[in-house]
Amino acid sequence: MYPITSVSEMLLKHTANPQKSNRRPYFFSVTALLSDPRFVKAAEEILTLKPFHQIAVENKFWHFTVLPLVKIEDSPVAETMEEYALRLFDESQPSIGKVTLSRPIHIQLYEWHCYDSGLCPQFKSTDGSLNEVRDNLRESLKKTHDRLASHKGVESELKERNGKNSGDRCFGSIARAMCEAYPAEIRWKQKAVEEIEIQFDEVYLLVSDEYLSNPCAHNPAKRVPIAVQS
């Protein structure tokens, strides 16, 4: 039997619940943009090895999630998911303004993982900064998170610590398959030719779809910078 895909899962959900068939989830997250020229060059070189069924993600969308805050799965009938997410974001901004990074984040590219579903750079923080920043942001944004989680259709993402929201490792995605296979089978791993060190003095709290490919995620007016206090 072939593994179930996100496309077949989606069809099952929409057949059972057709009124939600035009909705896609949105996310509030603290996100770092992977725009360092050395990383961009390395990623463009590794993309030549991607499987033919994968599509390269435009580099303006390359990122990693520092801390997921909430997932929005439903909205009032009068609003689209994006309108609803942006309204909640605007209402939340006053409580976020004083949040800062406790220190710069340092991460190092060390490996590439190619799955059936995507091509993913793997990063680690060698000085403990990513884990420390995540823990501090989790505490600083708790009130904002609790307020958001009280609204319709908003599912809490700050559950138990896991590999996506804690610790000193993170990953990005520079190519994606048209549909995602479960479980994600790994095709190959490759050590980074150069273990590139990247420093982040500023990250962003923003609203996005899963791959950061919606326009509002790249609109400076629709994201809150969170920076090291000068």
Contacts in CASP RR format, 6 or more apart in sequence:
PFRMAT RR
TARGET T0000
AUTHOR 0000-0000-0000
METHOD contacts of the structure
MODEL  1
MYPITSVSEMLLKHTANPQKSNRRPYFFSVTALLSDPRFVKAAEEILTLK
PFHQIAVENKFWHFTVLPLVKIEDSPVAETMEEYALRLFDESQPSIGKVT
LSRPIHIQLYEWHCYDSGLCPQFKSTDGSLNEVRDNLRESLKKTHDRLAS
HKGVESELKERNGKNSGDRCFGSIARAMCEAYPAEIRWKQKAVEEIEIQF
DEVYLLVSDEYLSNPCAHNPAKRVPIAVQS
3 181 0 8 1.000
3 182 0 8 1.000
3 183 0 8 1.000
4 182 0 8 1.000
5 179 0 8 1.000
5 180 0 8 1.000
5 181 0 8 1.000
5 182 0 8 1.000
6 179 0 8 1.000
6 180 0 8 1.000
6 182 0 8 1.000
7 178 0 8 1.000
7 179 0 8 1.000
13 20 0 8 1.000
14 20 0 8 1.000
14 21 0 8 1.000
20 74 0 8 1.000
23 73 0 8 1.000
23 74 0 8 1.000
23 75 0 8 1.000
23 80 0 8 1.000
23 81 0 8 1.000
24 81 0 8 1.000
24 209 0 8 1.000
24 210 0 8 1.000
25 71 0 8 1.000
25 72 0 8 1.000
25 73 0 8 1.000
25 81 0 8 1.000
25 209 0 8 1.000
25 210 0 8 1.000
26 71 0 8 1.000
26 72 0 8 1.000
26 81 0 8 1.000
26 82 0 8 1.000
26 84 0 8 1.000
26 85 0 8 1.000
26 207 0 8 1.000
26 208 0 8 1.000
26 209 0 8 1.000
26 214 0 8 1.000
27 68 0 8 1.000
27 69 0 8 1.000
27 70 0 8 1.000
27 71 0 8 1.000
27 72 0 8 1.000
27 157 0 8 1.000
27 207 0 8 1.000
27 208 0 8 1.000
27 209 0 8 1.000
27 210 0 8 1.000
28 68 0 8 1.000
28 69 0 8 1.000
28 70 0 8 1.000
28 72 0 8 1.000
28 85 0 8 1.000
28 88 0 8 1.000
28 89 0 8 1.000
28 92 0 8 1.000
28 148 0 8 1.000
28 205 0 8 1.000
28 206 0 8 1.000
28 207 0 8 1.000
29 65 0 8 1.000
29 66 0 8 1.000
29 67 0 8 1.000
29 68 0 8 1.000
29 69 0 8 1.000
29 157 0 8 1.000
29 205 0 8 1.000
29 206 0 8 1.000
29 208 0 8 1.000
30 65 0 8 1.000
30 66 0 8 1.000
30 67 0 8 1.000
30 69 0 8 1.000
30 137 0 8 1.000
30 141 0 8 1.000
30 203 0 8 1.000
30 204 0 8 1.000
30 205 0 8 1.000
30 226 0 8 1.000
31 63 0 8 1.000
31 64 0 8 1.000
31 65 0 8 1.000
31 66 0 8 1.000
31 203 0 8 1.000
31 204 0 8 1.000
31 205 0 8 1.000
31 206 0 8 1.000
31 208 0 8 1.000
31 212 0 8 1.000
31 217 0 8 1.000
32 63 0 8 1.000
32 64 0 8 1.000
32 66 0 8 1.000
32 105 0 8 1.000
32 200 0 8 1.000
32 203 0 8 1.000
32 204 0 8 1.000
33 62 0 8 1.000
33 63 0 8 1.000
33 204 0 8 1.000
34 40 0 8 1.000
34 43 0 8 1.000
34 59 0 8 1.000
34 62 0 8 1.000
34 63 0 8 1.000
34 64 0 8 1.000
34 121 0 8 1.000
34 172 0 8 1.000
34 198 0 8 1.000
35 59 0 8 1.000
35 62 0 8 1.000
36 196 0 8 1.000
36 198 0 8 1.000
38 194 0 8 1.000
38 196 0 8 1.000
38 198 0 8 1.000
39 62 0 8 1.000
39 109 0 8 1.000
39 121 0 8 1.000
39 196 0 8 1.000
39 198 0 8 1.000
40 59 0 8 1.000
40 62 0 8 1.000
42 109 0 8 1.000
42 192 0 8 1.000
42 193 0 8 1.000
42 194 0 8 1.000
42 196 0 8 1.000
43 59 0 8 1.000
43 62 0 8 1.000
43 121 0 8 1.000
43 174 0 8 1.000
44 59 0 8 1.000
45 193 0 8 1.000
46 112 0 8 1.000
46 119 0 8 1.000
46 121 0 8 1.000
46 174 0 8 1.000
46 190 0 8 1.000
47 56 0 8 1.000
47 119 0 8 1.000
47 174 0 8 1.000
47 175 0 8 1.000
49 114 0 8 1.000
49 190 0 8 1.000
50 56 0 8 1.000
50 114 0 8 1.000
50 118 0 8 1.000
50 119 0 8 1.000
50 175 0 8 1.000
51 114 0 8 1.000
51 116 0 8 1.000
51 177 0 8 1.000
51 187 0 8 1.000
53 177 0 8 1.000
53 178 0 8 1.000
54 118 0 8 1.000
54 119 0 8 1.000
54 175 0 8 1.000
54 176 0 8 1.000
54 177 0 8 1.000
55 175 0 8 1.000
55 176 0 8 1.000
55 177 0 8 1.000
55 178 0 8 1.000
56 174 0 8 1.000
56 175 0 8 1.000
57 173 0 8 1.000
57 174 0 8 1.000
57 175 0 8 1.000
57 176 0 8 1.000
57 211 0 8 1.000
57 213 0 8 1.000
59 174 0 8 1.000
60 218 0 8 1.000
61 211 0 8 1.000
61 212 0 8 1.000
61 213 0 8 1.000
62 172 0 8 1.000
62 173 0 8 1.000
62 174 0 8 1.000
63 172 0 8 1.000
63 212 0 8 1.000
64 107 0 8 1.000
64 123 0 8 1.000
64 170 0 8 1.000
64 171 0 8 1.000
64 172 0 8 1.000
65 164 0 8 1.000
65 165 0 8 1.000
65 170 0 8 1.000
66 105 0 8 1.000
66 130 0 8 1.000
66 133 0 8 1.000
66 134 0 8 1.000
66 137 0 8 1.000
66 170 0 8 1.000
66 203 0 8 1.000
67 134 0 8 1.000
67 137 0 8 1.000
67 138 0 8 1.000
67 141 0 8 1.000
67 165 0 8 1.000
68 157 0 8 1.000
68 158 0 8 1.000
68 164 0 8 1.000
68 165 0 8 1.000
69 141 0 8 1.000
69 144 0 8 1.000
69 145 0 8 1.000
69 148 0 8 1.000
69 157 0 8 1.000
69 158 0 8 1.000
69 205 0 8 1.000
70 145 0 8 1.000
70 148 0 8 1.000
70 149 0 8 1.000
70 154 0 8 1.000
70 155 0 8 1.000
70 156 0 8 1.000
70 157 0 8 1.000
70 158 0 8 1.000
71 154 0 8 1.000
71 155 0 8 1.000
71 157 0 8 1.000
72 81 0 8 1.000
72 84 0 8 1.000
72 85 0 8 1.000
72 88 0 8 1.000
72 153 0 8 1.000
72 154 0 8 1.000
72 155 0 8 1.000
73 153 0 8 1.000
73 154 0 8 1.000
73 155 0 8 1.000
74 152 0 8 1.000
74 153 0 8 1.000
75 81 0 8 1.000
75 83 0 8 1.000
75 84 0 8 1.000
75 85 0 8 1.000
75 152 0 8 1.000
75 153 0 8 1.000
76 84 0 8 1.000
76 152 0 8 1.000
79 87 0 8 1.000
82 207 0 8 1.000
82 214 0 8 1.000
82 216 0 8 1.000
85 207 0 8 1.000
86 207 0 8 1.000
86 216 0 8 1.000
86 222 0 8 1.000
88 148 0 8 1.000
88 151 0 8 1.000
88 154 0 8 1.000
89 206 0 8 1.000
89 207 0 8 1.000
89 222 0 8 1.000
92 144 0 8 1.000
92 147 0 8 1.000
92 148 0 8 1.000
93 224 0 8 1.000
95 143 0 8 1.000
95 144 0 8 1.000
95 147 0 8 1.000
96 141 0 8 1.000
96 144 0 8 1.000
96 205 0 8 1.000
96 224 0 8 1.000
96 226 0 8 1.000
97 224 0 8 1.000
99 137 0 8 1.000
99 140 0 8 1.000
99 141 0 8 1.000
99 205 0 8 1.000
99 224 0 8 1.000
99 226 0 8 1.000
100 226 0 8 1.000
100 227 0 8 1.000
100 228 0 8 1.000
100 229 0 8 1.000
101 133 0 8 1.000
101 136 0 8 1.000
101 137 0 8 1.000
101 200 0 8 1.000
101 201 0 8 1.000
101 202 0 8 1.000
101 203 0 8 1.000
101 226 0 8 1.000
101 227 0 8 1.000
101 228 0 8 1.000
101 229 0 8 1.000
102 132 0 8 1.000
102 133 0 8 1.000
102 136 0 8 1.000
103 129 0 8 1.000
103 132 0 8 1.000
103 133 0 8 1.000
103 228 0 8 1.000
104 129 0 8 1.000
104 199 0 8 1.000
104 200 0 8 1.000
104 201 0 8 1.000
104 228 0 8 1.000
105 125 0 8 1.000
105 129 0 8 1.000
105 130 0 8 1.000
105 133 0 8 1.000
105 199 0 8 1.000
105 200 0 8 1.000
105 203 0 8 1.000
106 125 0 8 1.000
106 126 0 8 1.000
106 127 0 8 1.000
106 129 0 8 1.000
106 130 0 8 1.000
106 197 0 8 1.000
106 198 0 8 1.000
106 199 0 8 1.000
106 200 0 8 1.000
107 123 0 8 1.000
107 124 0 8 1.000
107 125 0 8 1.000
107 130 0 8 1.000
107 170 0 8 1.000
107 197 0 8 1.000
107 198 0 8 1.000
107 200 0 8 1.000
108 123 0 8 1.000
108 124 0 8 1.000
108 125 0 8 1.000
108 126 0 8 1.000
108 195 0 8 1.000
108 196 0 8 1.000
108 197 0 8 1.000
108 198 0 8 1.000
109 121 0 8 1.000
109 122 0 8 1.000
109 123 0 8 1.000
109 192 0 8 1.000
109 194 0 8 1.000
109 195 0 8 1.000
109 196 0 8 1.000
109 198 0 8 1.000
110 122 0 8 1.000
110 123 0 8 1.000
110 124 0 8 1.000
110 191 0 8 1.000
110 192 0 8 1.000
110 195 0 8 1.000
111 121 0 8 1.000
111 122 0 8 1.000
111 189 0 8 1.000
111 190 0 8 1.000
111 191 0 8 1.000
111 192 0 8 1.000
112 119 0 8 1.000
112 120 0 8 1.000
112 121 0 8 1.000
112 122 0 8 1.000
112 189 0 8 1.000
112 190 0 8 1.000
112 191 0 8 1.000
112 192 0 8 1.000
113 119 0 8 1.000
113 120 0 8 1.000
113 122 0 8 1.000
113 171 0 8 1.000
113 186 0 8 1.000
113 189 0 8 1.000
114 120 0 8 1.000
114 186 0 8 1.000
114 187 0 8 1.000
114 188 0 8 1.000
114 189 0 8 1.000
114 190 0 8 1.000
115 184 0 8 1.000
115 185 0 8 1.000
115 186 0 8 1.000
115 187 0 8 1.000
116 177 0 8 1.000
116 181 0 8 1.000
116 184 0 8 1.000
116 185 0 8 1.000
116 187 0 8 1.000
117 176 0 8 1.000
117 177 0 8 1.000
117 180 0 8 1.000
117 181 0 8 1.000
117 184 0 8 1.000
118 173 0 8 1.000
118 175 0 8 1.000
118 176 0 8 1.000
118 177 0 8 1.000
119 173 0 8 1.000
119 174 0 8 1.000
119 175 0 8 1.000
120 171 0 8 1.000
120 172 0 8 1.000
120 173 0 8 1.000
120 174 0 8 1.000
121 171 0 8 1.000
121 172 0 8 1.000
121 174 0 8 1.000
121 192 0 8 1.000
122 169 0 8 1.000
122 171 0 8 1.000
123 169 0 8 1.000
123 170 0 8 1.000
123 171 0 8 1.000
123 172 0 8 1.000
123 198 0 8 1.000
124 168 0 8 1.000
124 169 0 8 1.000
125 131 0 8 1.000
125 167 0 8 1.000
125 168 0 8 1.000
125 169 0 8 1.000
125 170 0 8 1.000
126 168 0 8 1.000
128 168 0 8 1.000
129 168 0 8 1.000
130 167 0 8 1.000
130 168 0 8 1.000
130 169 0 8 1.000
130 170 0 8 1.000
131 166 0 8 1.000
131 167 0 8 1.000
131 168 0 8 1.000
134 165 0 8 1.000
134 166 0 8 1.000
134 167 0 8 1.000
135 166 0 8 1.000
137 226 0 8 1.000
138 158 0 8 1.000
138 165 0 8 1.000
141 205 0 8 1.000
142 158 0 8 1.000
145 156 0 8 1.000
145 158 0 8 1.000
148 154 0 8 1.000
149 155 0 8 1.000
149 156 0 8 1.000
157 165 0 8 1.000
158 165 0 8 1.000
161 167 0 8 1.000
163 169 0 8 1.000
173 211 0 8 1.000
176 211 0 8 1.000
201 227 0 8 1.000
201 228 0 8 1.000
202 225 0 8 1.000
202 226 0 8 1.000
202 227 0 8 1.000
202 228 0 8 1.000
203 225 0 8 1.000
203 226 0 8 1.000
203 227 0 8 1.000
204 223 0 8 1.000
204 224 0 8 1.000
204 225 0 8 1.000
204 226 0 8 1.000
205 223 0 8 1.000
205 224 0 8 1.000
205 226 0 8 1.000
206 216 0 8 1.000
206 217 0 8 1.000
206 222 0 8 1.000
206 223 0 8 1.000
206 224 0 8 1.000
207 214 0 8 1.000
207 216 0 8 1.000
207 217 0 8 1.000
207 222 0 8 1.000
207 223 0 8 1.000
208 214 0 8 1.000
208 216 0 8 1.000
208 217 0 8 1.000
209 217 0 8 1.000
212 218 0 8 1.000
216 222 0 8 1.000
217 223 0 8 1.000
END
